[in-house]
């Protein structure tokens, strides 16, 4: 609107319609001043003091004194700076479409006559008997009526390995059923179930974040007081109110309003080139002064998928032979652990074509897979009850699980799997310490033993394990050393990512809900980008402060000149635009990496 007014006012002046030009420019500048005054009053009532007061006084005084061109230029600088800040800093409210899209919308309800109806999850009542087919998501919290099932609870607890549940156990909504159909009795409606509560947690956690003070506002009070006192002094000594307007025109804090947003935009652009999306300029400023970093375990410090850790042999069999036989059988299986076994066999022995040939493959519900390999009947899966293990088989540590390989009923080996620690995790923990982070924490839904083992391997000293999403939020809220960064990837991390001062989501392999709840999304599966974005944020804030300092210094120099009455308002406003250009060019340095790596 301001640009349009300047165009119309300029065209009118060129055509000789000076009155029209004055009315258009004066009215537009006055309207901008009124709108900004209303915004300023709302901010003051909310406890936030900004730089807008100087611009409002400058616009008002120049309009009163009839210098409408100076008023319009000041209005342009003010609205232009705010537009840049909106583009760089305004955070849209996080949508929960990903959470809602992955939640089941229908369920299979078993009627008294044995027939099955497909009903909407909203129509499920407590006590309803539900059928959950293989691979389906449990629609509401319930009690398991089937003898045994194997389920994936990773979206809720972060545990990447399948979990076996037996009759009478509780199954939470959001859990993914395994290969066997399950019958459950609903113990909660959809509104009272775990998955729906996660949605509510994300909403409430985002709303409960402490208000953030933008960088430029920290200079607002002293700069405003100085400018008003200097302008009033010039008026008092000269007796000319024009001096007051001339001082305030060059005191208009556009370098403060523009410098930080431009530096943050440049920093956000640089982060994007490095595969990291930063959603606001305020996030960059928070990242530049982090004191605590909390990590999720599964998928963040670990790979988030089971891998073969070791192969233990019996009956005079070799490791390669046991792994090859198991890989051949699992090649046709849909079990969640089958891919890990096949990948390990292919990596050790070569492509799948070199694996033994398996035929007559069949799934053994609740037990594993069976096939003929050579002349032997091979079974890969759980050990039969009472199976004696050789003495040289090591005891499983927390976080490990085993699948057994038998030939014609005799045990020939055991394959141990675990969720392996990321190769770069320990180095990332070391580097963030080097950046001045004072406290490192792990918050996870996994078991204490598993979490402690991973934490010790990567160097995280503080562990909070066995937590549900709501409990993670409580832990993060209770940390005094702030700002707090939370790094996670799963649906169960979405509430705590929203509650942290800065939520960082590993979006390449994690849940979309986590990415939407986070302030920073890492688009590549590389934990080292956490360190990269912290360095980028530090440089962006450093450059922004430099630009603010340059802008304030030049503005003060012009203000001192204006006090002597030798700087007309229109010239002062034009020189302010020159200062804006200087600060913008300096702020754009944040788009480039520093010349020396230790500067970041």
C-alpha positions in Angstrom: 0.0 0.0 0.0 2.8 2.4 0.9 4.6 1.7 -2.4 1.4 2.3 -4.3 0.9 5.6 -2.5 4.4 6.7 -3.4 3.8 5.9 -7.1 0.5 7.7 -7.2 2.0 10.7 -5.2 5.0 10.9 -7.5 2.9 10.7 -10.6 0.5 13.4 -9.3 3.4 15.7 -8.5 4.9 15.2 -12.0 1.5 16.1 -13.5 1.2 19.3 -11.4 -1.4 18.0 -9.0 0.6 18.8 -5.8 -2.5 18.8 -3.6 -3.5 15.3 -4.7 0.1 14.1 -4.1 0.1 15.6 -0.6 -3.3 14.2 0.3 -2.4 10.7 -0.9 1.0 10.6 0.8 -0.2 12.2 4.0 -3.3 10.0 4.3 -1.3 6.8 3.7 1.4 7.7 6.1 -1.2 8.7 8.8 -3.1 5.4 8.3 0.2 3.5 8.7 0.9 5.4 11.9 -2.6 4.6 13.3 -2.3 0.9 12.4 1.2 0.7 13.9 0.0 2.6 17.0 -2.8 0.0 17.6 -0.3 -2.8 17.2 2.2 -1.1 19.6 -0.5 -0.7 22.2 -1.4 -4.4 22.0 2.3 -5.4 22.3 2.8 -3.1 25.3 -0.3 -4.7 27.0 1.2 -8.1 26.5 4.4 -7.0 28.1 6.5 -6.5 25.0 8.2 -3.2 24.1 9.3 -2.7 20.5 10.9 -0.1 18.3 7.7 1.0 16.6 7.3 4.1 18.8 10.1 6.0 17.1 8.7 5.4 13.6 5.2 6.4 14.7 6.4 9.6 16.2 8.6 10.4 13.1 5.7 9.8 10.8 3.2 11.8 12.9 5.6 14.8 13.3 6.5 15.0 9.7 2.8 14.8 8.6 1.9 17.6 11.1 4.8 19.7 9.8 3.7 19.1 6.2 6.7 17.0 5.0 4.6 14.2 3.6 7.3 12.8 1.4 9.6 12.2 4.4 6.6 10.7 6.3 5.9 8.3 3.4 9.5 7.2 3.1 9.6 6.5 6.8 6.4 4.5 6.5 7.9 2.6 3.6 11.0 1.7 5.7 8.8 0.6 8.7 6.4 -1.5 6.7 9.2 -3.0 4.5 11.2 -4.0 7.6 8.1 -5.6 9.1 7.4 -7.5 5.9 10.9 -8.9 5.9 10.5 -9.9 9.5 7.2 -11.6 8.8 8.8 -13.5 6.0 11.7 -14.6 8.1 10.2 -15.0 11.6 6.4 -15.6 11.5 5.6 -19.2 12.4 2.4 -20.7 11.1 0.5 -22.8 13.6 1.5 -26.4 13.3 -1.0 -28.5 11.5 -1.7 -32.0 12.8 -2.8 -33.5 9.5 0.0 -36.1 9.5 -1.1 -37.4 12.9 -4.7 -37.5 11.9 -4.1 -39.0 8.5 -2.2 -42.0 10.0 -4.7 -42.6 12.7 -7.2 -45.3 11.7 -10.6 -44.0 10.7 -12.5 -47.4 10.6 -12.4 -50.5 12.8 -13.7 -54.0 12.6 -16.3 -54.7 15.4 -17.4 -58.2 16.2 -21.1 -58.6 16.8 -22.8 -61.1 19.2 -23.9 -63.3 16.2 -20.3 -63.7 15.0 -20.5 -61.3 12.1 -18.1 -58.4 11.7 -19.1 -54.8 11.0 -16.8 -52.0 9.7 -17.5 -49.0 11.9 -16.0 -45.5 12.3 -13.6 -45.3 15.2 -15.7 -42.5 16.7 -18.6 -45.1 17.1 -16.5 -47.5 19.1 -17.7 -47.8 22.7 -15.9 -49.2 25.8 -16.4 -52.9 25.9 -16.7 -53.4 22.1 -14.9 -56.5 20.7 -12.7 -55.5 17.8 -10.7 -57.5 15.3 -7.3 -56.0 14.2 -6.0 -57.6 11.0 -2.3 -58.2 10.4 -0.5 -54.9 9.6 -3.3 -52.7 10.8 -3.1 -50.0 13.4 -4.9 -50.6 16.7 -7.7 -48.1 16.6 -8.3 -47.5 20.3 -6.8 -48.6 23.6 -7.8 -52.1 24.4 -7.2 -55.4 26.2 -5.8 -58.3 24.2 -8.1 -61.3 24.1 -6.0 -63.4 21.7 -3.4 -65.8 23.1 -0.4 -63.9 21.8 0.5 -61.3 19.2 3.7 -59.5 18.1 3.3 -55.8 17.6 5.3 -52.7 16.6 5.1 -50.0 19.3 7.8 -47.8 17.8 5.5 -44.9 17.0 4.5 -44.7 20.7 7.5 -45.8 22.8 10.4 -45.5 20.3 11.3 -49.2 20.7 12.3 -50.3 17.2 12.2 -54.1 17.9 8.9 -56.0 17.8 7.2 -56.7 21.2 5.3 -59.8 22.1 2.0 -59.3 24.0 -0.1 -62.1 25.6 -3.7 -62.4 26.6 -4.8 -59.7 29.1 -2.1 -57.2 28.1 -3.0 -53.7 27.2 -2.6 -52.5 23.6 -2.4 -48.8 23.0 -3.9 -47.1 19.9 -1.2 -46.3 17.4 0.4 -49.7 17.8 0.8 -51.7 14.6 -0.2 -55.3 14.7 2.2 -58.0 13.4 1.5 -61.0 11.3 -1.3 -62.5 13.3 -4.8 -61.2 13.6 -5.7 -60.0 17.0 -8.9 -59.7 19.0 -9.2 -56.9 21.6 -11.8 -55.5 24.0 -11.9 -51.7 23.8 -11.0 -50.1 27.1 -11.3 -46.5 25.9 -13.1 -44.4 23.3 -11.1 -42.8 20.5 -11.0 -39.5 22.4 -9.6 -41.2 25.5 -7.0 -43.3 23.6 -3.3 -42.8 23.5 -3.0 -41.7 19.9 -5.6 -39.0 20.2 -3.9 -37.7 23.4 -0.7 -37.3 21.5 -2.5 -35.0 19.1 -3.8 -32.9 22.0 -0.3 -32.9 23.6 1.2 -31.4 20.5 -1.4 -28.6 20.4 -1.1 -27.8 24.1 2.7 -28.0 24.2 3.0 -25.6 21.2 0.6 -23.1 22.9 2.5 -23.3 26.2 5.9 -22.1 24.8 7.3 -19.1 26.5 7.1 -15.8 24.5 10.3 -15.0 22.6 11.8 -11.5 22.4 13.2 -10.7 19.0 16.8 -9.6 18.7 16.2 -6.0 17.7 13.7 -5.4 20.5 16.5 -5.7 23.1 17.9 -2.5 21.8 14.5 -0.8 21.7 14.3 1.0 25.0 17.8 2.6 25.2 17.7 3.6 21.5 14.2 5.1 21.8 15.0 7.1 24.9 18.2 8.4 23.4 16.5 9.5 20.2 13.5 11.2 21.9 15.8 13.0 24.4 18.1 14.2 21.6 15.2 15.3 19.4 13.6 17.1 22.3 16.9 18.7 23.2 17.4 20.0 19.6 13.8 21.4 19.6 14.4 23.1 23.0 17.7 24.7 22.1 16.5 25.9 18.6 12.9 26.6 19.4 12.1 25.0 16.1 9.8 21.9 16.2 11.1 20.9 12.7 14.4 19.9 14.4 12.5 17.3 16.4 11.1 15.8 13.3 14.5 15.9 11.4 16.2 14.0 14.3 13.5 11.4 14.5 13.4 10.8 10.8 17.1 9.7 10.8 16.5 7.9 14.2 13.8 5.7 12.6 15.1 2.3 13.5 14.9 0.6 10.1 18.4 -0.8 10.4 17.2 -2.5 13.6 14.0 -3.7 11.9 15.7 -4.9 8.8 19.2 -6.1 9.8 18.1 -9.1 11.9 15.4 -10.4 9.5 17.8 -10.2 6.5 20.6 -12.0 8.3 18.1 -14.7 9.5 16.7 -15.2 6.0 20.3 -15.6 4.7 21.0 -18.0 7.5 17.9 -20.0 6.8 18.8 -20.1 3.1 22.2 -21.4 4.0 20.7 -24.0 6.2 18.3 -25.1 3.5 21.3 -25.6 1.1 22.7 -28.0 3.8 19.5 -30.0 4.0 18.0 -28.3 7.0 14.8 -26.4 7.1 14.6 -23.7 9.8 11.0 -22.5 10.2 11.6 -19.1 11.7 14.3 -16.4 12.4 13.5 -16.7 16.2 14.5 -20.3 16.0 17.9 -19.4 14.6 18.4 -17.0 17.5 17.5 -19.7 20.1 19.8 -22.2 18.4 22.7 -19.7 18.7 22.7 -19.8 22.5 21.6 -23.4 23.3 22.4 -24.6 26.8 20.7 -28.0 26.9 20.2 -30.7 24.2 17.9 -33.6 24.7 18.0 -36.6 22.4 15.5 -39.3 21.7 17.1 -42.7 21.4 15.5 -44.8 18.7 16.1 -43.4 15.2 18.0 -40.4 16.6 21.1 -41.7 18.4 20.5 -45.2 16.9 19.6 -46.2 13.4 16.0 -46.9 14.2 16.0 -50.4 12.6 17.3 -53.8 13.8 20.6 -55.0 12.4 22.4 -58.2 12.9 24.9 -57.8 15.8 26.4 -61.3 15.9 25.8 -64.9 14.8 26.3 -67.7 17.4 26.7 -71.3 16.1 25.9 -74.8 17.4 26.2 -78.3 16.1 29.6 -77.7 14.4 28.1 -75.1 12.0 29.9 -72.0 10.9 28.6 -68.4 11.2 28.5 -67.9 7.4 26.6 -71.2 6.9 24.0 -70.3 9.6 23.5 -66.8 8.3 23.2 -68.1 4.7 20.6 -70.7 5.6 18.6 -68.2 7.6 18.9 -65.6 4.9 17.6 -68.1 2.3 14.5 -68.9 4.4 13.8 -65.2 5.4 14.1 -64.1 1.8 10.4 -64.8 1.2 9.2 -63.7 4.7 7.3 -60.5 5.5 8.4 -60.4 9.1 9.9 -57.2 10.4 13.2 -58.9 11.3 13.5 -60.8 8.0 15.0 -57.8 6.1 17.8 -57.4 8.6 18.8 -61.1 8.3 18.7 -61.0 4.5 20.7 -57.8 4.4 23.3 -59.2 6.7 23.6 -62.4 4.7 23.9 -60.5 1.4 26.5 -58.2 2.9 28.6 -61.0 4.2 28.1 -63.5 1.4 27.3 -61.5 -1.6 24.0 -61.0 -3.5 21.0 -63.1 -2.8 21.7 -65.3 -5.9 24.5 -66.9 -3.9 22.3 -67.8 -1.0 21.1 -71.4 -0.8 17.9 -72.2 -2.5 14.9 -72.5 -0.2 11.6 -74.1 -1.2 8.3 -75.1 0.4 8.4 -71.9 2.4 5.6 -71.4 4.9 4.9 -68.9 7.7 4.5 -70.4 11.2 2.1 -68.1 13.0 3.6 -66.8 16.1 6.8 -68.8 15.6 8.6 -67.8 12.5 9.3 -69.2 9.0 9.9 -72.8 7.8 11.4 -74.0 4.5 13.4 -76.8 2.9 17.1 -75.9 2.3 19.0 -78.7 0.7 17.7 -81.8 2.4 16.9 -80.2 5.8 13.7 -78.7 7.2 14.9 -75.3 8.5 12.9 -73.1 10.9 13.9 -69.5 11.7 12.2 -67.7 14.5 11.4 -68.2 18.2 13.0 -71.0 20.2 10.6 -73.7 21.3 9.8 -73.7 25.0 12.5 -75.6 26.9 15.1 -75.4 24.2 18.6 -75.9 25.8 21.1 -73.3 24.8 24.8 -74.0 24.4 27.0 -72.7 27.2 29.0 -70.5 24.8 25.9 -68.5 23.9 26.3 -65.1 25.5 23.5 -63.7 27.6 21.4 -61.1 25.8 21.9 -57.5 27.1 19.2 -54.9 27.1 18.2 -53.8 23.6 19.1 -57.2 22.0 16.7 -59.9 20.7 17.5 -63.2 19.1 16.0 -65.4 16.4 16.9 -69.1 16.4 17.8 -71.4 13.5 17.0 -75.1 13.6 17.6 -77.9 11.1 15.3 -80.9 11.4 14.4 -79.8 14.9 18.0 -79.4 16.2 19.4 -76.0 17.1 22.2 -74.9 14.7 22.6 -71.3 15.6 21.2 -68.0 17.0 21.2 -64.6 15.3 21.3 -61.7 17.7 19.9 -58.3 16.5 20.0 -54.9 18.0 19.2 -51.3 17.1 22.7 -50.2 16.4 24.1 -46.8 17.5 24.7 -44.3 14.6 28.3 -44.1 13.5 28.3 -40.3 13.9 26.4 -40.1 17.2 29.4 -40.0 19.6 31.1 -37.4 17.4 28.0 -35.2 17.4 27.7 -35.4 21.2 31.4 -34.4 21.4 31.0 -31.5 19.0 27.9 -30.0 20.7 29.8 -30.0 23.9 32.5 -28.0 22.1 29.9 -25.5 21.1 29.2 -24.7 24.8 26.2 -26.9 25.4 26.2 -27.4 29.2 23.7 -30.3 29.6 23.1 -33.4 27.5 20.0 -35.6 28.2 18.4 -38.6 26.7 14.6 -38.9 26.9 13.1 -42.1 25.5 10.2 -44.5 25.9 12.6 -47.4 25.7 13.6 -49.5 28.7 16.2 -48.2 31.2 18.8 -50.9 30.4 18.7 -50.3 26.7 18.7 -46.6 27.0 21.6 -46.6 29.5 23.7 -48.8 27.2 23.2 -46.5 24.2 23.8 -43.3 26.3 27.1 -44.7 27.6 28.2 -45.6 24.1 27.7 -42.0 22.8 28.6 -40.1 25.9 25.2 -38.7 27.1 25.4 -38.6 30.9 21.8 -38.1 31.9 19.1 -40.7 30.9 15.3 -40.6 31.4 13.8 -43.9 30.1 10.5 -45.6 30.0 8.6 -42.4 29.3 5.3 -41.9 27.5 4.9 -38.8 25.3 3.3 -36.7 28.1 6.1 -37.7 30.5 8.7 -36.5 28.0 7.0 -33.1 28.0 7.2 -32.9 31.8 10.9 -33.8 31.8 11.7 -31.1 29.2 9.6 -28.5 30.9 11.5 -29.1 34.2 14.9 -28.4 32.7 16.2 -25.1 34.1 19.2 -24.7 31.7 17.6 -23.1 28.7 17.1 -22.7 25.8 16.5 -26.5 25.4 16.8 -28.3 22.0 15.0 -31.6 21.6 16.1 -33.9 18.8 13.7 -36.7 17.8 12.0 -38.4 14.9 8.9 -40.4 15.8 5.2 -39.7 16.3 5.8 -40.2 20.0 8.3 -37.3 19.8 5.9 -34.8 18.4 4.6 -33.4 21.7 8.0 -32.9 23.2 9.4 -31.4 20.0 6.6 -28.8 20.2 7.2 -28.2 23.9 11.0 -27.7 23.7 12.4 -24.2 23.0 13.6 -25.6 19.7 12.4 -28.9 18.3 14.6 -30.6 15.8 13.1 -33.5 13.7 15.1 -36.0 11.7 12.5 -35.7 8.9 14.3 -38.0 6.3 13.2 -41.1 8.1 11.0 -40.0 10.9 7.3 -39.3 11.1 5.7 -36.4 9.3 4.0 -35.5 12.5 7.3 -34.9 14.2 8.4 -32.7 11.3 5.3 -30.6 11.6 5.7 -30.2 15.4 9.4 -29.3 15.1 11.0 -25.9 14.6 13.9 -27.4 12.6 13.6 -30.3 10.1 16.7 -32.2 9.0 15.9 -33.5 5.5 18.8 -36.0 5.3 19.4 -39.0 7.6 22.5 -37.4 9.2 22.7 -36.4 12.8 25.7 -34.2 12.1 23.4 -31.6 10.6 22.4 -30.7 14.2 25.9 -29.4 14.7 25.8 -27.7 11.3 22.6 -25.8 11.9 23.9 -24.7 15.3 27.0 -23.2 13.7 24.9 -21.6 10.9 22.6 -20.0 13.6 25.6 -18.6 15.5 27.0 -17.0 12.4 23.6 -15.5 11.4 23.1 -14.0 14.9 26.7 -12.7 14.9 26.2 -11.0 11.5 22.8 -9.6 12.6 24.4 -8.0 15.6 27.1 -6.5 13.5 24.6 -5.1 11.1 22.5 -3.6 14.0 25.7 -2.0 15.4 26.6 -0.5 12.0 23.0 0.8 11.6 22.8 2.3 15.1 26.3 3.9 14.7 25.4 5.6 11.4 21.9 6.6 12.6 23.4 8.2 15.7 25.9 10.1 13.5 23.0 11.4 11.3 21.0 12.3 14.4 23.8 14.4 15.8 24.1 16.2 12.4 20.3 16.7 12.3 20.3 18.5 15.7 22.1 21.4 14.1 19.4 21.9 11.5 21.5 21.2 8.5 19.8 17.9 7.5 16.3 18.4 6.0 13.8 15.6 6.8 13.5 14.4 3.2 17.3 14.2 2.9 17.5 12.5 6.2 14.9 9.9 5.1 16.9 9.3 1.9 20.1 8.8 3.9 18.3 6.4 6.1 17.6 4.3 3.0 21.4 4.3 2.3 22.0 3.0 5.8 19.4 0.3 5.1 21.2 -0.8 2.0 24.5 -0.9 4.0 23.0 -3.0 6.7 21.2 -5.4 4.2 24.5 -6.0 2.3 26.3 -6.8 5.5 23.5 -9.0 6.7 23.6 -11.0 3.5 27.1 -12.2 4.7 25.2 -14.8 6.8 24.4 -16.6 3.5 28.0 -17.5 3.1 30.1 -19.8 5.3 32.8 -18.0 7.3 36.3 -17.7 6.0 37.6 -19.6 9.0 35.7 -22.6 10.3 36.0 -21.6 13.9 34.0 -18.4 13.2 30.8 -20.3 12.7 
